[in-house]
Amino acid sequence: MPHDDPTTAADPASYPQASTVLAVVDWRRRVHALYRAVRERSPLEGHALWVTERDDLFAHHPASPLLPEHRAGFTGLDVAPYDERYRFEVPIEPVVGREEVEGADVFDAATATDGTVPFRRLGEVRLDTVGGEVVLDVWRLGSYGGGLFLPMRDGTSGSTSYGAGRYLLDTVKGSDLGPGASPDTVVVDLNFAYNPSCAYDPAWSCPLAPAGNRTPVDVPVGEQNTGPWAED
């Protein structure tokens, strides 16, 4: 679900065992299947399925990012009720109306397992939300696998939602809501905003939202940041 990886030390003896790797592969397989099922349903039905299946993954899957002490008594992630006003089908447009900063079209994320992961800015999406316009950069993964990456840090980050921001799309890992009805558009549904794995376990290394993916506008939908992991 997230575009992140568990950290490992440089010593090959500490590399993950085959069972750990296979568990992560199965997690990603399940996420791809989940988003495929979401795309086949109405937004409301798809969101309900997404909530239910993610709760099951977090509770029972061996690759769950929840720490063992947080799995005990886990009753589900805190996700706001679906609000159709936060669903958009929008084109990825050239970046305009913002002062260009040298290097702003390059985003290199340092990870513990994959080294530096390169992202290159593809364009931006403009979302006319209830609280005001949200403009977010859309990134393409510039290495093996490709894909779109769309993180967001909004006005609720650090209060009701995770302080470092949430993810909306990460297609190489399965988080893909598909194309819109009009040509050259993508579905960006803020109701599907979710926390990266580092929100639950500091052993995970997560690319965080760069400057072009931060907005002061409150986005009250999607996954919230409550639970014992938020208190640690």
N, C-alpha and C positions, 0 to 999 in steps of 0.2 A: 504493500500500500504506500508507504513512504519511500522516498528516494534516499535511503540511508542504509548503512551497513554496520553490523556489530564490530566493535573495535577489537583488534588483536595486537599482541606485541610483535616485535620484529623477529623474535626467536621462533624458528619453525616448529619447535617442540610445543609452542603454545597455539599453533594453528588449530582451527576448529576440526572436530572429528567428522567423519562422513555422516553420522546420524544428525549432527547439527546442520550441516550443509543441506542434507536432504529435507530436513524440516523447513528450512528457509525456502527451498525450492517449492515445496508443497504449499507453503503459505502464499507464495506469489501465484502459484497455479490457482489456488482458491480465490485470490483477489481478482485475477483476470476473469474467472468464471462468474464471480459475483457482479462485476461491472457489466459483463455481457448480459446477464439477466436483468440488471437495472435498465439497460438501454432498450430492452424488449418490453418494458412496462411503462405505464404512465408515470410522470414525475412523482406524484404522490405515492403510488404503489411501489415504485422503484426505491424511493427514499425509505419507506417502511421496511422493505426487504434488506436494504443496506444497513439499517440500524440493527435489525435482528441478527443478520449474519456476522456483522462485525462483533457484536456482543458474544456470539458463540465462539468466534475465532479467539478473541481475547481471553475468554474464560477457559477454553479447552485445548487450544492448539499448542504443541510443544514449542513453536517459534513465537509465541505471544511475547510482546515487549513488556508485559507486566512482570514486575519482580515477584518471586514466590510469596513473599509476605503480603503482597497486594492482591494476589489471586484468591486468597482466603476471604470469603464473604463478598466477593465481587458480584454485583447485581446488574451491571451494565454501565456503559458509557453515558455521559450526560450530553444528550443531543437535543437542541431546540426543536420545537414543532415545525413541520414544513410550512414555508411561506412562499407561495408562488411568485410573489413580487421580487424575489431574489434569484429567479431563474432567467437566464439570458441566452439568446442565440446571436452571436456577434462575430463580425470579421476580425481577423488579426490585421491591424492597420499599421502603417509606418508611424514611427514616433514623431509627433509634431507638438508644437506648443510648449515644449519644455526645453530649457537651456541644456545644450549638449555638454556633457562633461567628458573629457578624454578618458577612454577606457570604460565608459558606462555600458558599452555594448558587449562587454566581456565579463563573465562571472565564473571565477575558478574556485571551486569548493574543495577544501582539503578534507580528505577522509582518511581513516586509519587503515583501511584495507585496500582501497583502490588508488591511493595516492591522490593527486590533484585531478578532480573531475571537471572537465571544461564545459561551460555553457556559453552559448552565443545568443544574443538577443535577436529574436525573430521579428518582433513588433510589439504592439500593445493592444489591449482590449479596453473598451470604455463601457462601463456599466452604470446605468442610471438608477441607482438604488434609492430606497425610501429616504435615507439620510443624506443623499447627495451623490454626485458623480464619483465613481471609483475608477481610477486609471491604473492598470497593472501591466508591467512588462511580461511578455511571453518569451520563454527561453527554449531553445532546442539543445538537446544533449549533443555535444560535439565529439563524442567518442563512440565506441562500439555499442550498437543497439539503437541509437538515435532516440527520438521521441520528444514530446513537449513537456515542459515543466513550468508550473504556475503556482508559486507560493504567494502568501498574502499575510502581511502584518497590518492589522487595522486598529481602529480606535478602542476596541475592547481588549486588545492584547495586553496582558499583564494585569487585567482585572477579571473579567468573566471568562476570557479565553487565554490560551497559552501565550506567555509573554514573548516568546521568540517568533510567534506567528504560526500559521496553519498552511496546509497544502490544499489546493483545489484540483489540480491535474498533475499526474506524473505517469504518462502513458507507457513508458518502458516498464514500469512496475505494475501496470494494470489499471491504474486510476484514470479512466478514460470514459467520459460521458458521451463521446461521439460527435458527429457533425450535426449542425443545425439543418433545418428544412431548406434554407436558401443556400445556393452554392457558395463555397469558400467561407462558411461560418462554422464556428465551434460552439458547443454547449458549455457554458460556464454557469454552474448552479451553485451559488454560495451556500445553499443548504447542505451541500456535501463537503464543506470545509472540514478537514480532520487534522488532528495533531500528529506531528512526526513522532517517531518512536522514542526520540530523546526526551520527550515530555514525560515518559514513564520510566526510562532506564538510562542513566548517564553513560552506560557502556556503548550506547549507539551514537554514531557520528552522523549528523544531519545537516545538509545544506540549508541555510537559513535565508530568509527573505532579504535580498539586497535593496538598495535605496529605491529603485524603481518599482518595488513591490510593497511599498509602505504607504498607507493612507490614513489620515486622521478620522475618516468616516467610520462610524460604528457599524459593524456587521454582526448583528445579534443572533444570526442563525448559524447552523452547523454545530460541530462538536464544541462543547464548553470545557473548561478546565477545573473540574471538581473531582474529589476523590482523594485517597490518602497519598497518592503520588504527587499531588499538587501541594501537599502540606510539608513534604520532606525538604 
